[in-house]
């Protein structure tokens, strides 16, 4: 049964992105058999990528099918009270629906009547939905895109094996599991299977040798595992995928190690399809999450305002007042070695600490999390406006931040729209506030000319930062 039959609107996801050095070219033809997967392939985590559409919903699956940058669509299966497969990630329905309780305590009829309240936790123009049954996913989508089923326990694995083999879909549906013994069951049924290794402790048990001795050929490794450990699986001759890969710099590092598969919450951005997604202005008016618009600590289970802000009509993106930092990457932006960046920053709430600020991190040389400064590869510039009106230009180097220049401007009041212009040439940087009294800072500095841009504000426990809305961002 399609969700359209119960009167729920199906809405797709948004767009945008820049290419990175090792970005693979996508094939004009979608692979519809597992044997046709390209050497480097992309898995859309939780259907379309959990940062782009509400996970495990029909609208997400439709968005994933339409996305040429996703080769496989991943989804989760659990066994319901009446023995039917239900599609949901968590063991409870609490996080993504308006109800509470264990998934296993719902029968298929009650499960389908649950309401996934995507507007509250995913935001933007995401529509409410009803959960799907496993058989619905196979019936509606198995012939449209390659699928990656993730049964959550042995009972779910047996259900998945029975359904895939009964429908003769062994060539179109892959399976993954944390359990090596469950993986063996699927392989023995003729289903392509990968073992998920989610941490260093598990890696001591599910070693490359142990996986190969069970007749398994594929593994999906957590991308944060040490490179040396990831390399050991590659060198053993296994086909290696890495999951939780949401940034281009990590993708390229993994390719250098010999990883073939990238499992990501943001396939178009991580793949880096420059012709389709690069933009010169923000898309906040669409009220959809744009490709590459991810915060320094974003993860699928906490997508609310604390993690990535929210949209405010008609064309603003807002970070509420609070005591946590939030800097969000703007993957749509097209930064070069010389450009002019304009931005409007509205002060919706001032916060209790006037030294906290809003601003932009620009010309960053890689898209690592903004808060990470432990690598010699990091670097870029930070232009901020403090609550007391101080306009400051910093340079962020690996491990430390240098204050380059500052100037005093009028302190913003509630409702103030601060207009900033940042002019970057090959040899200098000028930051100007021009919403009343023109004030500028200029420095001669050519150390960093990276392509990445962040917007956001800083705060910390006990030092409440401002509530800000950003809009009118253009790159010329």
C-alpha positions in Angstrom: 0.0 0.0 0.0 1.4 3.4 -1.0 1.3 6.2 1.6 -0.5 8.3 -1.0 -3.4 6.0 -0.3 -3.8 7.3 3.2 -3.6 10.9 2.1 -0.1 11.9 3.2 1.9 14.2 0.9 5.1 12.9 -0.5 7.9 15.5 -0.8 11.4 14.9 -2.1 14.7 16.5 -0.9 16.8 19.5 -2.0 20.0 20.0 -3.9 23.7 21.3 -4.1 27.5 20.7 -4.0 31.1 21.0 -5.0 33.4 18.4 -6.4 36.5 17.1 -4.6 39.7 15.8 -6.1 38.8 12.1 -6.1 35.1 12.5 -6.9 34.1 9.4 -8.9 32.1 9.9 -12.1 28.6 8.4 -11.9 27.4 6.2 -14.7 24.6 7.5 -17.0 22.8 4.2 -16.4 21.6 3.2 -12.9 22.9 -0.2 -11.8 19.9 -2.4 -11.3 21.9 -5.6 -10.5 24.4 -5.9 -7.8 27.0 -7.3 -10.3 26.7 -4.0 -12.1 27.8 -1.8 -9.2 30.7 0.5 -10.1 34.0 -0.1 -8.5 33.3 3.0 -6.3 29.7 3.0 -5.2 27.6 5.1 -2.8 25.0 3.9 -0.3 22.3 6.3 0.8 21.9 5.7 4.5 18.3 5.4 5.6 16.9 5.6 2.1 17.9 9.0 0.5 20.5 9.9 3.1 19.2 10.8 6.6 20.3 14.4 6.3 18.2 14.9 3.1 14.8 13.3 3.8 13.0 11.8 6.8 14.5 8.3 7.3 12.7 5.1 6.5 9.7 6.7 4.8 8.2 6.5 1.3 9.2 10.1 0.6 12.8 9.3 1.4 12.8 6.1 -0.8 11.3 8.0 -3.7 13.9 10.8 -3.3 16.6 8.1 -3.2 15.3 6.4 -6.3 15.4 9.8 -8.1 19.0 10.6 -7.0 21.6 9.5 -9.5 24.3 9.9 -6.9 23.0 7.0 -4.8 23.7 3.5 -6.0 22.0 1.6 -3.1 19.3 2.6 -0.7 19.8 1.3 2.8 16.9 0.7 5.2 16.2 -1.1 8.5 14.0 -4.1 9.3 12.5 -5.3 12.6 10.0 -8.1 13.3 6.6 -6.9 14.4 4.3 -8.6 16.9 2.5 -10.6 14.2 5.7 -11.8 12.5 5.7 -9.2 9.7 8.7 -7.0 8.9 8.5 -3.4 9.9 10.9 -0.7 8.5 12.3 1.4 11.4 15.8 2.0 12.8 15.3 2.4 16.5 14.1 -0.4 18.9 11.3 2.0 20.0 9.0 4.3 18.0 9.6 7.2 20.4 12.0 9.3 18.4 10.4 9.4 15.0 6.7 9.0 15.7 4.0 10.6 17.9 3.6 7.3 19.8 5.8 5.5 22.3 6.8 1.9 23.0 8.8 -1.0 21.5 8.6 -1.6 17.8 8.2 -5.3 18.5 5.0 -4.6 20.6 3.1 -3.3 17.5 1.4 -5.6 15.0 1.5 -4.7 11.4 -1.9 -3.0 11.3 -1.1 -0.8 14.3 2.5 -0.1 13.1 1.2 1.2 9.7 -1.2 3.6 11.6 1.6 5.3 13.5 2.4 8.8 12.4 6.0 9.7 11.7 6.1 13.4 12.7 8.9 14.5 10.4 7.9 18.2 10.6 8.9 18.2 14.3 12.3 16.4 14.2 13.4 16.7 10.6 12.0 20.1 9.9 11.7 22.2 6.7 8.9 21.1 4.4 9.1 17.4 5.4 5.7 15.8 5.4 4.2 13.5 8.0 4.2 9.9 7.0 3.2 6.4 8.1 5.8 3.6 8.7 6.4 1.1 5.9 6.3 -2.7 6.0 9.3 -4.6 4.5 7.2 -6.2 1.8 6.0 -2.7 0.7 9.6 -1.6 0.2 10.4 -4.7 -1.9 7.2 -4.4 -3.9 7.5 -0.7 -4.7 11.2 -0.1 -5.0 13.2 -3.4 -5.6 12.9 -2.9 -9.4 13.7 0.8 -9.3 17.0 0.9 -7.4 19.4 -1.5 -5.7 18.5 -1.9 -2.0 20.5 -2.7 1.1 18.4 -4.3 3.8 19.6 -4.1 7.4 17.8 -6.7 9.6 18.3 -5.8 13.3 18.4 -9.3 14.7 18.4 -13.0 13.7 14.6 -13.2 13.5 14.6 -10.2 11.1 17.4 -11.8 9.1 15.5 -15.0 8.6 12.4 -13.0 7.5 14.5 -11.0 5.1 16.1 -14.1 3.6 12.7 -15.7 3.1 11.3 -12.6 1.4 14.2 -11.9 -0.9 14.5 -15.5 -2.1 10.8 -15.9 -2.6 10.7 -12.8 -4.8 13.9 -13.9 -6.7 15.6 -10.6 -5.6 19.0 -12.0 -4.6 20.6 -10.0 -7.5 19.0 -6.7 -6.5 18.9 -6.6 -2.7 22.1 -6.8 -0.6 22.0 -7.4 3.2 24.1 -6.1 6.0 24.4 -7.1 9.7 26.5 -6.8 12.8 26.2 -10.5 13.3 28.7 -12.7 11.4 26.6 -15.8 12.0 23.6 -14.0 10.5 25.7 -12.9 7.5 26.6 -16.6 6.9 22.9 -17.5 6.8 22.3 -14.9 4.1 25.3 -15.9 2.1 24.3 -19.5 2.2 20.9 -18.4 0.7 22.7 -16.8 -2.2 22.3 -13.2 -1.0 25.2 -10.7 -1.2 26.0 -9.8 2.4 28.4 -7.4 4.2 29.4 -7.6 7.9 29.2 -4.3 9.8 32.2 -3.7 12.1 31.2 -0.8 14.4 34.1 -0.4 16.7 37.7 -1.4 17.6 36.4 -4.0 20.1 34.3 -5.8 17.5 37.2 -5.7 15.1 39.2 -7.9 17.4 36.5 -10.6 16.9 35.4 -10.0 13.4 38.9 -9.8 12.0 39.6 -10.0 8.2 40.7 -13.6 8.7 37.6 -14.6 10.6 35.3 -13.0 8.0 37.1 -14.7 5.1 37.1 -18.0 6.9 33.3 -17.8 7.0 33.2 -17.4 3.3 32.2 -13.8 3.4 33.6 -11.2 1.0 32.3 -7.8 2.1 32.6 -5.7 5.2 31.2 -2.3 6.2 33.5 -0.5 8.7 32.8 2.6 10.8 34.7 5.4 9.1 36.2 6.7 12.4 38.2 3.5 12.9 42.0 3.9 12.6 43.2 4.0 9.0 45.6 1.2 9.7 42.7 -1.0 10.8 40.6 -0.1 7.7 43.7 -0.9 5.5 44.0 -4.4 7.1 40.5 -5.3 5.7 41.4 -3.9 2.3 44.7 -5.7 2.2 43.0 -9.0 3.1 41.1 -8.8 -0.2 37.7 -7.9 1.2 35.4 -5.4 -0.6 35.3 -2.6 2.0 32.6 -0.1 2.6 32.8 2.6 5.2 29.8 4.2 6.9 29.2 7.5 8.5 31.1 9.3 5.7 29.5 12.7 5.5 32.5 14.9 4.5 34.5 15.0 1.3 37.9 15.1 3.0 37.2 11.7 4.7 35.9 10.2 1.5 39.2 11.0 -0.2 41.2 9.6 2.7 39.3 6.4 2.5 39.7 6.1 -1.3 43.5 6.4 -0.7 43.2 3.4 1.6 41.4 1.3 -1.1 37.9 1.6 0.2 35.3 1.0 -2.5 31.9 1.8 -0.9 30.8 5.0 0.8 27.8 4.8 3.1 26.6 8.4 3.7 23.8 10.5 5.0 24.4 13.0 2.1 25.2 11.1 -1.1 25.1 14.1 -3.6 27.4 16.3 -1.4 29.8 13.5 -0.6 30.0 12.3 -4.1 30.7 15.8 -5.3 28.6 16.3 -8.5 29.8 19.8 -9.3 27.7 20.2 -12.5 24.4 19.6 -10.7 24.8 21.2 -7.3 27.2 24.1 -7.1 25.4 27.4 -6.4 26.3 31.1 -5.9 23.5 31.9 -3.4 21.7 30.3 -0.5 18.5 28.3 -1.1 16.9 28.9 2.3 13.7 30.1 0.7 13.0 26.5 -0.5 12.6 25.4 3.1 14.5 22.2 2.2 17.8 21.0 3.6 20.4 21.7 1.0 23.1 19.2 0.1 26.1 19.8 2.2 24.3 21.8 4.9 25.6 19.9 7.9 26.8 21.0 11.3 30.0 20.1 13.1 28.3 17.5 15.2 25.2 16.4 13.1 24.1 12.8 13.2 20.8 11.2 12.1 19.4 10.5 15.6 19.4 14.2 16.6 18.5 16.3 13.6 16.6 19.1 15.5 17.4 22.8 16.0 20.3 22.0 18.3 22.1 20.1 15.5 21.4 22.2 12.4 19.1 25.1 13.0 15.7 25.6 11.3 14.1 27.4 8.4 12.0 30.6 8.9 9.9 32.0 6.2 10.4 33.6 3.8 14.1 33.0 3.2 16.0 32.7 6.5 17.9 29.9 8.2 17.8 30.3 12.0 19.9 29.2 15.0 18.1 29.7 18.2 19.6 31.4 21.3 21.5 28.9 23.4 24.6 27.8 25.2 26.1 25.5 22.5 28.1 26.2 19.4 26.5 25.6 16.0 28.5 26.1 12.8 26.9 24.6 9.7 28.7 23.8 6.4 27.2 25.3 3.3 28.1 22.8 0.7 26.2 24.6 -2.1 28.8 27.5 -2.0 31.2 28.0 -4.8 34.3 29.6 -3.2 37.4 30.2 -5.4 40.7 32.0 -4.7 39.1 35.4 -5.2 35.5 36.3 -4.5 33.1 38.6 -2.7 30.7 37.1 -0.1 27.6 38.9 1.1 25.5 37.9 4.0 22.7 39.2 6.1 22.7 38.2 9.8 19.5 39.1 11.8 19.9 39.2 15.6 16.6 37.6 16.8 17.8 37.3 20.4 20.8 38.8 22.1 21.8 36.1 24.6 23.3 36.9 28.0 27.0 37.1 27.0 27.8 39.9 24.6 31.2 38.4 23.8 29.5 35.5 22.0 29.2 36.0 18.3 27.7 35.1 14.9 29.6 34.9 11.7 31.2 32.8 9.0 34.1 30.5 8.7 35.3 30.8 5.1 38.1 29.8 2.6 38.4 26.6 4.7 40.7 24.2 3.1 38.7 21.1 4.0 35.2 20.3 5.2 36.2 18.8 8.5 34.0 19.6 11.5 34.5 23.3 12.4 35.4 22.4 16.0 38.2 20.1 15.0 41.6 21.8 15.0 43.9 18.8 15.5 45.1 18.3 11.9 47.7 20.2 9.9 45.2 20.0 7.0 42.9 22.4 8.8 42.9 26.1 8.1 40.7 29.0 7.1 39.3 32.4 8.3 36.7 33.4 10.7 34.8 36.7 10.5 32.6 37.4 13.5 30.4 40.1 14.9 30.2 40.0 18.7 27.2 41.0 20.7 29.0 44.1 21.8 29.5 45.2 18.2 33.2 44.2 17.8 33.9 43.0 14.2 36.8 40.6 14.2 38.8 38.7 11.6 40.6 35.6 12.8 42.8 33.0 11.1 42.2 29.4 12.1 45.4 27.3 12.0 45.8 23.7 13.1 45.5 23.7 16.9 45.1 27.5 17.5 43.3 30.6 16.3 45.0 34.0 15.6 43.2 37.3 15.9 44.3 39.3 12.8 42.4 42.5 13.2 39.2 44.1 14.7 37.1 47.2 14.7 34.4 48.5 17.0 30.9 48.9 15.4 27.5 49.6 16.9 26.2 46.8 19.2 23.4 45.0 17.5 19.9 45.3 19.1 17.2 42.8 18.9 15.9 42.7 15.3 19.1 44.3 13.9 20.1 42.9 10.4 23.9 43.1 10.2 25.1 43.2 6.6 28.6 41.8 6.1 30.7 41.8 2.9 33.9 39.7 2.7 36.2 40.4 -0.2 38.9 37.8 -0.8 41.7 38.4 -3.3 44.8 36.3 -3.9 46.7 38.4 -1.4 44.3 40.1 1.0 41.0 39.8 2.9 38.6 42.7 3.7 35.6 42.3 6.0 33.0 45.2 6.0 29.9 45.8 8.0 27.7 48.1 5.9 24.2 48.3 7.4 24.5 51.9 8.6 28.0 53.0 9.5 30.7 51.4 7.2 33.4 49.8 9.2 36.1 47.5 7.7 39.1 45.5 8.6 41.7 44.5 6.0 44.7 42.2 6.3 47.4 41.0 3.9 47.1 37.2 4.2 47.2 34.5 1.5 47.7 31.4 3.6 44.3 29.8 3.0 42.1 29.8 -0.1 40.0 26.7 0.4 36.6 26.2 -1.1 34.5 25.6 2.0 32.1 27.9 3.8 30.3 27.7 7.2 27.7 29.9 8.8 26.9 29.9 12.5 27.4 31.3 16.0 29.4 30.5 19.0 28.3 29.9 22.6 29.3 27.7 25.5 27.9 26.4 28.8 27.2 29.4 31.0 27.9 31.8 28.2 24.7 32.0 26.2 25.1 32.9 22.6 22.7 35.0 20.4 19.7 33.7 18.4 20.5 34.5 14.7 18.9 34.1 11.3 21.0 34.1 8.1 19.9 34.9 4.6 20.8 36.6 1.4 24.1 34.7 1.2 25.7 35.3 -2.2 29.1 34.5 -3.6 30.3 36.6 -6.6 
